Amino acid sequence: MGGKNLRLRRFFSRGDGRLVLFPLDHGVSCGPVQGIAQMETVLHYGIASGADGFVLHKGMMAYLERIPGRLPGVFMHLSASTQIGPSFHRKVLVGSVEEALRRGADGVSVHVNLGDEAEPEMLMDLGRVGEACAQWNMPLLVMIYVRGAHAPKPVTDESVEHAARVAAELGADIIKIPAPQGIEALERIARSVPVPVVMAGGTKEPDERAFLRRIHMGLEAGLAGVAVGRNVFQHPCPDRFLAAIVGLVHEGRRVEEVWDT
């Protein structure tokens, strides 16, 4: 077993091939928004509620050194942009695979927005990171969206399928995509790529049951799990809601069983 497979096992430690990622990289793009102002608190309940992995920028990984006991897997996020700047959808690299290894990460993640004017540069960066991941046996999570001036509006299921295929073709070990509208698209995506695909949580959803049903639909279609950020950390009971998501993904429970309020 190679080093990459050993590192991936830290994310899939339950042995069921499913994954609940808790992305917490929003501080660079959005600032200290509600729910992540006290990052150490978020990390503590993320672990206690059963998240399989975090997505963190390099500086926030320091909090993990203070937490006793076993930690989930950690992806160090290499992409950045801010809402303050002129090109929010243009992601640039702010770290490297070698740095992630030195800092103790189990994998790296890269964000690509297809349809943005800077798409060529983002694809080039993805290629470079993928090459370094192959050299160092480092897992690569690709978060790939259809966003920008040239993206279809509204975003079509066909474009989301295209995005998933791009990530797979360019060497992703795990792919994070936005939720398509139709379950048929989810099924086609799950069948057409050789690596696990997880569904993004997206913007804050006020209807908790609708959000959980969407997760259940994705699992039924063959997706490997979810990557949920603000729908957890901006929830009034984030630890309980994350535990409910873990129940759906890993325990095969129904929405009514995990969330009865």
Salt bridges, closest charged atoms under 4 A:
ASP16 OD2 - HIS250 ND1 2.70
ASP25 OD2 - HIS77 NE2 3.76
GLU40 OE1 - ARG66 NH1 3.22
ASP52 OD1 - ARG14 NE 3.20
ASP52 OD2 - HIS250 NE2 2.60
GLU99 OE1 - LYS58 NZ 2.93
GLU99 OE2 - ARG103 NE 2.84
ASP106 OD1 - ARG10 NH1 2.86
ASP125 OD1 - ARG128 NH1 3.81
GLU161 OE2 - ARG188 NH2 2.69
GLU169 OE2 - ARG165 NE 2.87
ASP173 OD2 - LYS4 NZ 3.28
GLU208 OE2 - HIS235 NE2 2.51
GLU220 OE2 - HIS216 NE2 3.86
GLU251 OE1 - ARG253 NH1 3.44
GLU257 OE2 - ARG254 NH1 3.89
ASP260 OD1 - ARG240 NH2 3.41
